[in-house]
């Protein structure tokens, strides 16, 4: 989908399954969010500097990370919402977000850097799981009842799932 030199940090399909939104840092430039379709080799910038994509909602709204640091290692940033097709400035939601995903409707799950570990909230403001280590790559099930993620405990990585009903 791209032939440029640099780092692609995140990538997500949009609901049409033909469009990909991705965050990349090309030729030493800061992270930026791009859009490309499977029928065209040309990517276009969404015009949001120092950003990368967390997730795309079913209504084509993006959850972006606005960051001042480099692309690697992944670091906390400001969660912002922006329409996929642009036309509006990013609307900042909260700081210290490491990962985010959309749930059903307008709900979002986030992992936050607490200073002593990470906390998974779903929906935002409702603690669901906490760990003294990192919680990465969160994904909400289509019905919104399960949240899967990668956790790191004592130097080991594992995939975990939290059921909101339990």
Rosetta constraint file for C-alpha pairs under 8 A:
AtomPair CA 1 CA 36 HARMONIC 7.25 0.50
AtomPair CA 1 CA 38 HARMONIC 7.15 0.50
AtomPair CA 1 CA 41 HARMONIC 5.89 0.50
AtomPair CA 1 CA 42 HARMONIC 7.93 0.50
AtomPair CA 2 CA 41 HARMONIC 6.61 0.50
AtomPair CA 2 CA 42 HARMONIC 7.45 0.50
AtomPair CA 2 CA 43 HARMONIC 7.32 0.50
AtomPair CA 4 CA 26 HARMONIC 6.68 0.50
AtomPair CA 4 CA 27 HARMONIC 7.86 0.50
AtomPair CA 5 CA 26 HARMONIC 5.79 0.50
AtomPair CA 5 CA 27 HARMONIC 5.79 0.50
AtomPair CA 6 CA 24 HARMONIC 7.18 0.50
AtomPair CA 6 CA 25 HARMONIC 5.61 0.50
AtomPair CA 6 CA 26 HARMONIC 4.36 0.50
AtomPair CA 6 CA 27 HARMONIC 5.34 0.50
AtomPair CA 6 CA 28 HARMONIC 6.89 0.50
AtomPair CA 7 CA 24 HARMONIC 5.47 0.50
AtomPair CA 7 CA 25 HARMONIC 5.22 0.50
AtomPair CA 7 CA 26 HARMONIC 6.46 0.50
AtomPair CA 7 CA 71 HARMONIC 7.50 0.50
AtomPair CA 8 CA 22 HARMONIC 7.11 0.50
AtomPair CA 8 CA 23 HARMONIC 5.93 0.50
AtomPair CA 8 CA 24 HARMONIC 4.25 0.50
AtomPair CA 8 CA 25 HARMONIC 6.57 0.50
AtomPair CA 9 CA 22 HARMONIC 7.43 0.50
AtomPair CA 9 CA 23 HARMONIC 5.54 0.50
AtomPair CA 9 CA 24 HARMONIC 5.65 0.50
AtomPair CA 9 CA 25 HARMONIC 7.88 0.50
AtomPair CA 9 CA 52 HARMONIC 7.34 0.50
AtomPair CA 9 CA 71 HARMONIC 6.64 0.50
AtomPair CA 9 CA 72 HARMONIC 7.97 0.50
AtomPair CA 10 CA 22 HARMONIC 5.40 0.50
AtomPair CA 10 CA 23 HARMONIC 5.25 0.50
AtomPair CA 10 CA 24 HARMONIC 7.38 0.50
AtomPair CA 10 CA 52 HARMONIC 6.64 0.50
AtomPair CA 10 CA 53 HARMONIC 6.18 0.50
AtomPair CA 10 CA 54 HARMONIC 7.24 0.50
AtomPair CA 11 CA 20 HARMONIC 6.63 0.50
AtomPair CA 11 CA 21 HARMONIC 5.64 0.50
AtomPair CA 11 CA 22 HARMONIC 4.07 0.50
AtomPair CA 11 CA 23 HARMONIC 6.49 0.50
AtomPair CA 11 CA 53 HARMONIC 6.82 0.50
AtomPair CA 12 CA 20 HARMONIC 5.60 0.50
AtomPair CA 12 CA 21 HARMONIC 5.41 0.50
AtomPair CA 12 CA 22 HARMONIC 6.34 0.50
AtomPair CA 12 CA 53 HARMONIC 7.45 0.50
AtomPair CA 12 CA 54 HARMONIC 7.87 0.50
AtomPair CA 12 CA 55 HARMONIC 6.45 0.50
AtomPair CA 12 CA 56 HARMONIC 6.86 0.50
AtomPair CA 13 CA 17 HARMONIC 5.59 0.50
AtomPair CA 13 CA 18 HARMONIC 7.19 0.50
AtomPair CA 13 CA 19 HARMONIC 5.87 0.50
AtomPair CA 13 CA 20 HARMONIC 4.52 0.50
AtomPair CA 13 CA 21 HARMONIC 6.40 0.50
AtomPair CA 13 CA 56 HARMONIC 7.42 0.50
AtomPair CA 14 CA 18 HARMONIC 7.13 0.50
AtomPair CA 14 CA 19 HARMONIC 5.53 0.50
AtomPair CA 14 CA 20 HARMONIC 6.02 0.50
AtomPair CA 14 CA 21 HARMONIC 7.18 0.50
AtomPair CA 14 CA 56 HARMONIC 6.03 0.50
AtomPair CA 14 CA 57 HARMONIC 7.74 0.50
AtomPair CA 14 CA 58 HARMONIC 7.70 0.50
AtomPair CA 14 CA 60 HARMONIC 6.75 0.50
AtomPair CA 15 CA 56 HARMONIC 7.82 0.50
AtomPair CA 15 CA 57 HARMONIC 7.70 0.50
AtomPair CA 15 CA 58 HARMONIC 5.82 0.50
AtomPair CA 15 CA 59 HARMONIC 7.95 0.50
AtomPair CA 15 CA 60 HARMONIC 7.08 0.50
AtomPair CA 18 CA 37 HARMONIC 5.56 0.50
AtomPair CA 18 CA 38 HARMONIC 5.39 0.50
AtomPair CA 18 CA 39 HARMONIC 7.78 0.50
AtomPair CA 19 CA 35 HARMONIC 6.98 0.50
AtomPair CA 19 CA 36 HARMONIC 5.75 0.50
AtomPair CA 19 CA 37 HARMONIC 4.28 0.50
AtomPair CA 19 CA 38 HARMONIC 6.30 0.50
AtomPair CA 20 CA 35 HARMONIC 5.75 0.50
AtomPair CA 20 CA 36 HARMONIC 5.38 0.50
AtomPair CA 20 CA 37 HARMONIC 6.11 0.50
AtomPair CA 20 CA 38 HARMONIC 7.73 0.50
AtomPair CA 21 CA 33 HARMONIC 7.00 0.50
AtomPair CA 21 CA 34 HARMONIC 5.67 0.50
AtomPair CA 21 CA 35 HARMONIC 4.49 0.50
AtomPair CA 21 CA 36 HARMONIC 6.56 0.50
AtomPair CA 21 CA 53 HARMONIC 6.98 0.50
AtomPair CA 22 CA 33 HARMONIC 5.58 0.50
AtomPair CA 22 CA 34 HARMONIC 5.31 0.50
AtomPair CA 22 CA 35 HARMONIC 6.41 0.50
AtomPair CA 22 CA 52 HARMONIC 6.63 0.50
AtomPair CA 22 CA 53 HARMONIC 6.00 0.50
AtomPair CA 23 CA 31 HARMONIC 6.31 0.50
AtomPair CA 23 CA 32 HARMONIC 5.47 0.50
AtomPair CA 23 CA 33 HARMONIC 4.36 0.50
AtomPair CA 23 CA 34 HARMONIC 6.19 0.50
AtomPair CA 23 CA 51 HARMONIC 6.65 0.50
AtomPair CA 23 CA 52 HARMONIC 4.06 0.50
AtomPair CA 23 CA 53 HARMONIC 5.73 0.50
AtomPair CA 24 CA 31 HARMONIC 5.22 0.50
AtomPair CA 24 CA 32 HARMONIC 5.59 0.50
AtomPair CA 24 CA 33 HARMONIC 6.46 0.50
AtomPair CA 24 CA 34 HARMONIC 7.47 0.50
AtomPair CA 24 CA 52 HARMONIC 7.05 0.50
AtomPair CA 24 CA 71 HARMONIC 7.84 0.50
AtomPair CA 25 CA 29 HARMONIC 5.44 0.50
AtomPair CA 25 CA 30 HARMONIC 5.31 0.50
AtomPair CA 25 CA 31 HARMONIC 4.37 0.50
AtomPair CA 25 CA 32 HARMONIC 6.34 0.50
AtomPair CA 25 CA 71 HARMONIC 6.94 0.50
AtomPair CA 26 CA 30 HARMONIC 7.50 0.50
AtomPair CA 26 CA 31 HARMONIC 7.70 0.50
AtomPair CA 30 CA 49 HARMONIC 7.55 0.50
AtomPair CA 30 CA 50 HARMONIC 5.74 0.50
AtomPair CA 30 CA 70 HARMONIC 6.62 0.50
AtomPair CA 30 CA 71 HARMONIC 7.56 0.50
AtomPair CA 31 CA 49 HARMONIC 6.86 0.50
AtomPair CA 31 CA 50 HARMONIC 4.65 0.50
AtomPair CA 31 CA 51 HARMONIC 5.52 0.50
AtomPair CA 31 CA 52 HARMONIC 6.51 0.50
AtomPair CA 31 CA 70 HARMONIC 7.09 0.50
AtomPair CA 31 CA 71 HARMONIC 6.25 0.50
AtomPair CA 32 CA 45 HARMONIC 7.24 0.50
AtomPair CA 32 CA 46 HARMONIC 7.93 0.50
AtomPair CA 32 CA 47 HARMONIC 7.69 0.50
AtomPair CA 32 CA 48 HARMONIC 6.29 0.50
AtomPair CA 32 CA 49 HARMONIC 5.16 0.50
AtomPair CA 32 CA 50 HARMONIC 5.13 0.50
AtomPair CA 32 CA 51 HARMONIC 4.80 0.50
AtomPair CA 32 CA 52 HARMONIC 5.96 0.50
AtomPair CA 33 CA 45 HARMONIC 6.02 0.50
AtomPair CA 33 CA 46 HARMONIC 5.81 0.50
AtomPair CA 33 CA 47 HARMONIC 7.38 0.50
AtomPair CA 33 CA 48 HARMONIC 6.38 0.50
AtomPair CA 33 CA 49 HARMONIC 7.42 0.50
AtomPair CA 33 CA 50 HARMONIC 7.91 0.50
AtomPair CA 33 CA 51 HARMONIC 5.66 0.50
AtomPair CA 33 CA 52 HARMONIC 5.17 0.50
AtomPair CA 33 CA 53 HARMONIC 6.62 0.50
AtomPair CA 34 CA 43 HARMONIC 6.18 0.50
AtomPair CA 34 CA 44 HARMONIC 5.44 0.50
AtomPair CA 34 CA 45 HARMONIC 4.34 0.50
AtomPair CA 34 CA 46 HARMONIC 5.50 0.50
AtomPair CA 35 CA 43 HARMONIC 5.51 0.50
AtomPair CA 35 CA 44 HARMONIC 5.40 0.50
AtomPair CA 35 CA 45 HARMONIC 6.39 0.50
AtomPair CA 35 CA 46 HARMONIC 6.84 0.50
AtomPair CA 36 CA 40 HARMONIC 6.98 0.50
AtomPair CA 36 CA 41 HARMONIC 7.31 0.50
AtomPair CA 36 CA 42 HARMONIC 6.42 0.50
AtomPair CA 36 CA 43 HARMONIC 4.55 0.50
AtomPair CA 36 CA 44 HARMONIC 6.55 0.50
AtomPair CA 37 CA 41 HARMONIC 7.54 0.50
AtomPair CA 37 CA 43 HARMONIC 7.71 0.50
AtomPair CA 46 CA 85 HARMONIC 7.95 0.50
AtomPair CA 46 CA 86 HARMONIC 6.69 0.50
AtomPair CA 48 CA 90 HARMONIC 7.77 0.50
AtomPair CA 49 CA 66 HARMONIC 7.90 0.50
AtomPair CA 50 CA 66 HARMONIC 5.80 0.50
AtomPair CA 50 CA 67 HARMONIC 5.53 0.50
AtomPair CA 50 CA 68 HARMONIC 6.34 0.50
AtomPair CA 51 CA 64 HARMONIC 6.39 0.50
AtomPair CA 51 CA 65 HARMONIC 5.35 0.50
AtomPair CA 51 CA 66 HARMONIC 4.55 0.50
AtomPair CA 51 CA 67 HARMONIC 6.06 0.50
AtomPair CA 52 CA 64 HARMONIC 5.65 0.50
AtomPair CA 52 CA 65 HARMONIC 5.31 0.50
AtomPair CA 52 CA 66 HARMONIC 6.92 0.50
AtomPair CA 53 CA 62 HARMONIC 6.98 0.50
AtomPair CA 53 CA 63 HARMONIC 6.17 0.50
AtomPair CA 53 CA 64 HARMONIC 4.51 0.50
AtomPair CA 53 CA 65 HARMONIC 6.15 0.50
AtomPair CA 54 CA 62 HARMONIC 7.53 0.50
AtomPair CA 54 CA 63 HARMONIC 5.36 0.50
AtomPair CA 54 CA 64 HARMONIC 5.39 0.50
AtomPair CA 54 CA 65 HARMONIC 6.56 0.50
AtomPair CA 54 CA 99 HARMONIC 6.35 0.50
AtomPair CA 54 CA 100 HARMONIC 5.55 0.50
AtomPair CA 54 CA 101 HARMONIC 6.42 0.50
AtomPair CA 55 CA 62 HARMONIC 5.93 0.50
AtomPair CA 55 CA 63 HARMONIC 5.19 0.50
AtomPair CA 55 CA 64 HARMONIC 7.23 0.50
AtomPair CA 55 CA 100 HARMONIC 6.74 0.50
AtomPair CA 55 CA 101 HARMONIC 5.29 0.50
AtomPair CA 55 CA 102 HARMONIC 6.53 0.50
AtomPair CA 56 CA 60 HARMONIC 5.94 0.50
AtomPair CA 56 CA 61 HARMONIC 5.70 0.50
AtomPair CA 56 CA 62 HARMONIC 4.67 0.50
AtomPair CA 56 CA 63 HARMONIC 6.31 0.50
AtomPair CA 56 CA 101 HARMONIC 7.80 0.50
AtomPair CA 56 CA 102 HARMONIC 7.08 0.50
AtomPair CA 57 CA 61 HARMONIC 5.17 0.50
AtomPair CA 57 CA 62 HARMONIC 6.39 0.50
AtomPair CA 57 CA 63 HARMONIC 7.90 0.50
AtomPair CA 57 CA 102 HARMONIC 5.76 0.50
AtomPair CA 57 CA 103 HARMONIC 7.98 0.50
AtomPair CA 60 CA 83 HARMONIC 6.51 0.50
AtomPair CA 60 CA 84 HARMONIC 5.45 0.50
AtomPair CA 61 CA 81 HARMONIC 6.83 0.50
AtomPair CA 61 CA 82 HARMONIC 5.86 0.50
AtomPair CA 61 CA 83 HARMONIC 4.55 0.50
AtomPair CA 61 CA 84 HARMONIC 5.30 0.50
AtomPair CA 62 CA 81 HARMONIC 5.60 0.50
AtomPair CA 62 CA 82 HARMONIC 5.28 0.50
AtomPair CA 62 CA 83 HARMONIC 5.97 0.50
AtomPair CA 62 CA 84 HARMONIC 5.81 0.50
AtomPair CA 63 CA 79 HARMONIC 6.69 0.50
AtomPair CA 63 CA 80 HARMONIC 5.79 0.50
AtomPair CA 63 CA 81 HARMONIC 4.89 0.50
AtomPair CA 63 CA 82 HARMONIC 6.85 0.50
AtomPair CA 63 CA 100 HARMONIC 7.11 0.50
AtomPair CA 63 CA 101 HARMONIC 7.37 0.50
AtomPair CA 63 CA 102 HARMONIC 7.87 0.50
AtomPair CA 64 CA 79 HARMONIC 5.76 0.50
AtomPair CA 64 CA 80 HARMONIC 5.14 0.50
AtomPair CA 64 CA 81 HARMONIC 6.16 0.50
AtomPair CA 64 CA 82 HARMONIC 7.50 0.50
AtomPair CA 65 CA 77 HARMONIC 5.55 0.50
AtomPair CA 65 CA 78 HARMONIC 5.52 0.50
AtomPair CA 65 CA 79 HARMONIC 4.99 0.50
AtomPair CA 65 CA 80 HARMONIC 6.31 0.50
AtomPair CA 65 CA 97 HARMONIC 7.73 0.50
AtomPair CA 66 CA 77 HARMONIC 5.43 0.50
AtomPair CA 66 CA 78 HARMONIC 4.98 0.50
AtomPair CA 66 CA 79 HARMONIC 6.45 0.50
AtomPair CA 66 CA 80 HARMONIC 6.94 0.50
AtomPair CA 67 CA 75 HARMONIC 7.99 0.50
AtomPair CA 67 CA 76 HARMONIC 7.40 0.50
AtomPair CA 67 CA 77 HARMONIC 4.82 0.50
AtomPair CA 67 CA 78 HARMONIC 6.55 0.50
AtomPair CA 68 CA 77 HARMONIC 7.71 0.50
AtomPair CA 69 CA 75 HARMONIC 7.53 0.50
AtomPair CA 74 CA 98 HARMONIC 7.56 0.50
AtomPair CA 75 CA 98 HARMONIC 6.10 0.50
AtomPair CA 76 CA 95 HARMONIC 7.72 0.50
AtomPair CA 76 CA 96 HARMONIC 4.91 0.50
AtomPair CA 76 CA 97 HARMONIC 5.00 0.50
AtomPair CA 76 CA 98 HARMONIC 4.27 0.50
AtomPair CA 76 CA 99 HARMONIC 7.84 0.50
AtomPair CA 76 CA 112 HARMONIC 7.61 0.50
AtomPair CA 76 CA 113 HARMONIC 6.87 0.50
AtomPair CA 77 CA 95 HARMONIC 5.95 0.50
AtomPair CA 77 CA 96 HARMONIC 5.23 0.50
AtomPair CA 77 CA 97 HARMONIC 5.37 0.50
AtomPair CA 77 CA 98 HARMONIC 6.40 0.50
AtomPair CA 78 CA 92 HARMONIC 6.75 0.50
AtomPair CA 78 CA 93 HARMONIC 7.22 0.50
AtomPair CA 78 CA 94 HARMONIC 5.66 0.50
AtomPair CA 78 CA 95 HARMONIC 4.26 0.50
AtomPair CA 78 CA 96 HARMONIC 6.09 0.50
AtomPair CA 78 CA 97 HARMONIC 6.01 0.50
AtomPair CA 79 CA 92 HARMONIC 5.96 0.50
AtomPair CA 79 CA 93 HARMONIC 5.43 0.50
AtomPair CA 79 CA 94 HARMONIC 5.37 0.50
AtomPair CA 79 CA 95 HARMONIC 6.24 0.50
AtomPair CA 79 CA 96 HARMONIC 7.98 0.50
AtomPair CA 79 CA 97 HARMONIC 6.07 0.50
AtomPair CA 79 CA 100 HARMONIC 7.89 0.50
AtomPair CA 80 CA 90 HARMONIC 5.68 0.50
AtomPair CA 80 CA 91 HARMONIC 5.18 0.50
AtomPair CA 80 CA 92 HARMONIC 4.15 0.50
AtomPair CA 80 CA 93 HARMONIC 5.31 0.50
AtomPair CA 80 CA 94 HARMONIC 7.40 0.50
AtomPair CA 81 CA 90 HARMONIC 5.49 0.50
AtomPair CA 81 CA 91 HARMONIC 5.14 0.50
AtomPair CA 81 CA 92 HARMONIC 6.49 0.50
AtomPair CA 81 CA 93 HARMONIC 7.16 0.50
AtomPair CA 82 CA 86 HARMONIC 6.81 0.50
AtomPair CA 82 CA 88 HARMONIC 6.69 0.50
AtomPair CA 82 CA 89 HARMONIC 6.73 0.50
AtomPair CA 82 CA 90 HARMONIC 4.78 0.50
AtomPair CA 82 CA 91 HARMONIC 6.41 0.50
AtomPair CA 83 CA 87 HARMONIC 7.33 0.50
AtomPair CA 83 CA 88 HARMONIC 6.92 0.50
AtomPair CA 96 CA 112 HARMONIC 5.60 0.50
AtomPair CA 96 CA 113 HARMONIC 5.63 0.50
AtomPair CA 97 CA 110 HARMONIC 6.48 0.50
AtomPair CA 97 CA 111 HARMONIC 5.80 0.50
AtomPair CA 97 CA 112 HARMONIC 4.66 0.50
AtomPair CA 97 CA 113 HARMONIC 6.57 0.50
AtomPair CA 98 CA 110 HARMONIC 7.30 0.50
AtomPair CA 98 CA 111 HARMONIC 5.51 0.50
AtomPair CA 98 CA 112 HARMONIC 5.74 0.50
AtomPair CA 98 CA 113 HARMONIC 6.75 0.50
AtomPair CA 98 CA 136 HARMONIC 7.44 0.50
AtomPair CA 99 CA 110 HARMONIC 5.60 0.50
AtomPair CA 99 CA 111 HARMONIC 5.32 0.50
AtomPair CA 99 CA 112 HARMONIC 7.62 0.50
AtomPair CA 99 CA 136 HARMONIC 6.37 0.50
AtomPair CA 99 CA 137 HARMONIC 6.26 0.50
AtomPair CA 99 CA 138 HARMONIC 6.53 0.50
AtomPair CA 100 CA 108 HARMONIC 6.84 0.50
AtomPair CA 100 CA 109 HARMONIC 5.47 0.50
AtomPair CA 100 CA 110 HARMONIC 4.29 0.50
AtomPair CA 100 CA 111 HARMONIC 6.53 0.50
AtomPair CA 100 CA 137 HARMONIC 7.89 0.50
AtomPair CA 100 CA 138 HARMONIC 6.52 0.50
AtomPair CA 100 CA 139 HARMONIC 7.94 0.50
AtomPair CA 101 CA 108 HARMONIC 5.70 0.50
AtomPair CA 101 CA 109 HARMONIC 5.30 0.50
AtomPair CA 101 CA 110 HARMONIC 6.65 0.50
AtomPair CA 101 CA 138 HARMONIC 6.44 0.50
AtomPair CA 101 CA 139 HARMONIC 5.81 0.50
AtomPair CA 101 CA 140 HARMONIC 6.48 0.50
AtomPair CA 102 CA 106 HARMONIC 7.24 0.50
AtomPair CA 102 CA 107 HARMONIC 6.01 0.50
AtomPair CA 102 CA 108 HARMONIC 4.54 0.50
AtomPair CA 102 CA 109 HARMONIC 6.34 0.50
AtomPair CA 102 CA 139 HARMONIC 7.88 0.50
AtomPair CA 102 CA 140 HARMONIC 6.72 0.50
AtomPair CA 103 CA 107 HARMONIC 5.03 0.50
AtomPair CA 103 CA 108 HARMONIC 5.39 0.50
AtomPair CA 103 CA 109 HARMONIC 6.91 0.50
AtomPair CA 103 CA 140 HARMONIC 5.58 0.50
AtomPair CA 103 CA 141 HARMONIC 7.16 0.50
AtomPair CA 103 CA 142 HARMONIC 6.83 0.50
AtomPair CA 103 CA 143 HARMONIC 7.65 0.50
AtomPair CA 103 CA 144 HARMONIC 5.42 0.50
AtomPair CA 104 CA 142 HARMONIC 6.50 0.50
AtomPair CA 104 CA 143 HARMONIC 6.48 0.50
AtomPair CA 104 CA 144 HARMONIC 5.84 0.50
AtomPair CA 107 CA 122 HARMONIC 7.81 0.50
AtomPair CA 107 CA 123 HARMONIC 5.85 0.50
AtomPair CA 107 CA 124 HARMONIC 7.59 0.50
AtomPair CA 108 CA 122 HARMONIC 6.39 0.50
AtomPair CA 108 CA 123 HARMONIC 5.47 0.50
AtomPair CA 108 CA 124 HARMONIC 6.12 0.50
AtomPair CA 109 CA 120 HARMONIC 7.18 0.50
AtomPair CA 109 CA 121 HARMONIC 5.62 0.50
AtomPair CA 109 CA 122 HARMONIC 4.42 0.50
AtomPair CA 109 CA 123 HARMONIC 5.38 0.50
AtomPair CA 109 CA 124 HARMONIC 5.95 0.50
AtomPair CA 109 CA 138 HARMONIC 7.68 0.50
AtomPair CA 109 CA 140 HARMONIC 7.29 0.50
AtomPair CA 110 CA 120 HARMONIC 5.78 0.50
AtomPair CA 110 CA 121 HARMONIC 5.40 0.50
AtomPair CA 110 CA 122 HARMONIC 6.69 0.50
AtomPair CA 110 CA 123 HARMONIC 7.89 0.50
AtomPair CA 110 CA 124 HARMONIC 6.60 0.50
AtomPair CA 110 CA 138 HARMONIC 7.60 0.50
AtomPair CA 111 CA 118 HARMONIC 6.30 0.50
AtomPair CA 111 CA 119 HARMONIC 5.39 0.50
AtomPair CA 111 CA 120 HARMONIC 4.43 0.50
AtomPair CA 111 CA 121 HARMONIC 6.28 0.50
AtomPair CA 111 CA 135 HARMONIC 6.65 0.50
AtomPair CA 111 CA 136 HARMONIC 7.45 0.50
AtomPair CA 111 CA 138 HARMONIC 7.76 0.50
AtomPair CA 112 CA 118 HARMONIC 5.43 0.50
AtomPair CA 112 CA 119 HARMONIC 5.24 0.50
AtomPair CA 112 CA 120 HARMONIC 6.58 0.50
AtomPair CA 112 CA 121 HARMONIC 7.85 0.50
AtomPair CA 113 CA 117 HARMONIC 6.09 0.50
AtomPair CA 113 CA 118 HARMONIC 4.83 0.50
AtomPair CA 113 CA 119 HARMONIC 6.79 0.50
AtomPair CA 114 CA 118 HARMONIC 5.56 0.50
AtomPair CA 114 CA 119 HARMONIC 6.74 0.50
AtomPair CA 116 CA 132 HARMONIC 5.91 0.50
AtomPair CA 116 CA 133 HARMONIC 7.71 0.50
AtomPair CA 117 CA 130 HARMONIC 7.50 0.50
AtomPair CA 117 CA 131 HARMONIC 5.67 0.50
AtomPair CA 117 CA 132 HARMONIC 3.99 0.50
AtomPair CA 117 CA 133 HARMONIC 4.72 0.50
AtomPair CA 117 CA 134 HARMONIC 6.20 0.50
AtomPair CA 118 CA 130 HARMONIC 5.89 0.50
AtomPair CA 118 CA 131 HARMONIC 5.51 0.50
AtomPair CA 118 CA 132 HARMONIC 6.34 0.50
AtomPair CA 118 CA 133 HARMONIC 6.13 0.50
AtomPair CA 118 CA 134 HARMONIC 5.53 0.50
AtomPair CA 118 CA 135 HARMONIC 5.96 0.50
AtomPair CA 119 CA 127 HARMONIC 6.79 0.50
AtomPair CA 119 CA 128 HARMONIC 7.55 0.50
AtomPair CA 119 CA 129 HARMONIC 5.86 0.50
AtomPair CA 119 CA 130 HARMONIC 4.33 0.50
AtomPair CA 119 CA 131 HARMONIC 6.44 0.50
AtomPair CA 119 CA 135 HARMONIC 7.45 0.50
AtomPair CA 120 CA 127 HARMONIC 6.00 0.50
AtomPair CA 120 CA 128 HARMONIC 5.54 0.50
AtomPair CA 120 CA 129 HARMONIC 5.06 0.50
AtomPair CA 120 CA 130 HARMONIC 6.12 0.50
AtomPair CA 120 CA 135 HARMONIC 7.41 0.50
AtomPair CA 121 CA 125 HARMONIC 6.07 0.50
AtomPair CA 121 CA 126 HARMONIC 5.09 0.50
AtomPair CA 121 CA 127 HARMONIC 4.36 0.50
AtomPair CA 121 CA 128 HARMONIC 5.21 0.50
AtomPair CA 121 CA 129 HARMONIC 7.09 0.50
AtomPair CA 122 CA 126 HARMONIC 5.48 0.50
AtomPair CA 122 CA 127 HARMONIC 6.56 0.50
AtomPair CA 122 CA 128 HARMONIC 6.20 0.50
AtomPair CA 128 CA 162 HARMONIC 7.81 0.50
AtomPair CA 128 CA 164 HARMONIC 7.48 0.50
AtomPair CA 129 CA 162 HARMONIC 7.73 0.50
AtomPair CA 131 CA 135 HARMONIC 7.36 0.50
AtomPair CA 132 CA 153 HARMONIC 7.93 0.50
AtomPair CA 133 CA 151 HARMONIC 7.36 0.50
AtomPair CA 133 CA 152 HARMONIC 5.76 0.50
AtomPair CA 133 CA 153 HARMONIC 6.16 0.50
AtomPair CA 134 CA 151 HARMONIC 5.88 0.50
AtomPair CA 134 CA 152 HARMONIC 5.53 0.50
AtomPair CA 134 CA 153 HARMONIC 7.98 0.50
AtomPair CA 135 CA 149 HARMONIC 6.59 0.50
AtomPair CA 135 CA 150 HARMONIC 5.74 0.50
AtomPair CA 135 CA 151 HARMONIC 4.63 0.50
AtomPair CA 135 CA 152 HARMONIC 6.73 0.50
AtomPair CA 136 CA 149 HARMONIC 5.87 0.50
AtomPair CA 136 CA 150 HARMONIC 5.00 0.50
AtomPair CA 136 CA 151 HARMONIC 6.29 0.50
AtomPair CA 137 CA 149 HARMONIC 5.39 0.50
AtomPair CA 137 CA 150 HARMONIC 5.95 0.50
AtomPair CA 138 CA 147 HARMONIC 6.72 0.50
AtomPair CA 138 CA 148 HARMONIC 5.64 0.50
AtomPair CA 138 CA 149 HARMONIC 4.32 0.50
AtomPair CA 138 CA 150 HARMONIC 7.07 0.50
AtomPair CA 139 CA 147 HARMONIC 5.64 0.50
AtomPair CA 139 CA 148 HARMONIC 5.25 0.50
AtomPair CA 139 CA 149 HARMONIC 6.35 0.50
AtomPair CA 140 CA 144 HARMONIC 5.81 0.50
AtomPair CA 140 CA 145 HARMONIC 7.59 0.50
AtomPair CA 140 CA 146 HARMONIC 5.96 0.50
AtomPair CA 140 CA 147 HARMONIC 4.51 0.50
AtomPair CA 140 CA 148 HARMONIC 6.47 0.50
AtomPair CA 141 CA 145 HARMONIC 6.43 0.50
AtomPair CA 141 CA 146 HARMONIC 5.31 0.50
AtomPair CA 141 CA 147 HARMONIC 6.18 0.50
AtomPair CA 141 CA 148 HARMONIC 7.82 0.50
AtomPair CA 145 CA 163 HARMONIC 5.92 0.50
AtomPair CA 145 CA 164 HARMONIC 5.37 0.50
AtomPair CA 145 CA 165 HARMONIC 6.93 0.50
AtomPair CA 146 CA 161 HARMONIC 6.53 0.50
AtomPair CA 146 CA 162 HARMONIC 5.66 0.50
AtomPair CA 146 CA 163 HARMONIC 4.69 0.50
AtomPair CA 146 CA 164 HARMONIC 6.16 0.50
AtomPair CA 147 CA 161 HARMONIC 5.53 0.50
AtomPair CA 147 CA 162 HARMONIC 5.31 0.50
AtomPair CA 147 CA 163 HARMONIC 6.72 0.50
AtomPair CA 147 CA 164 HARMONIC 7.86 0.50
AtomPair CA 148 CA 159 HARMONIC 7.07 0.50
AtomPair CA 148 CA 160 HARMONIC 5.66 0.50
AtomPair CA 148 CA 161 HARMONIC 4.26 0.50
AtomPair CA 148 CA 162 HARMONIC 6.49 0.50
AtomPair CA 149 CA 159 HARMONIC 5.74 0.50
AtomPair CA 149 CA 160 HARMONIC 5.53 0.50
AtomPair CA 149 CA 161 HARMONIC 6.46 0.50
AtomPair CA 150 CA 157 HARMONIC 6.73 0.50
AtomPair CA 150 CA 158 HARMONIC 5.67 0.50
AtomPair CA 150 CA 159 HARMONIC 4.58 0.50
AtomPair CA 150 CA 160 HARMONIC 6.21 0.50
AtomPair CA 151 CA 157 HARMONIC 5.69 0.50
AtomPair CA 151 CA 158 HARMONIC 5.47 0.50
AtomPair CA 151 CA 159 HARMONIC 6.28 0.50
AtomPair CA 151 CA 160 HARMONIC 6.82 0.50
AtomPair CA 152 CA 156 HARMONIC 5.43 0.50
AtomPair CA 152 CA 157 HARMONIC 4.52 0.50
AtomPair CA 152 CA 158 HARMONIC 6.51 0.50
AtomPair CA 153 CA 157 HARMONIC 6.52 0.50
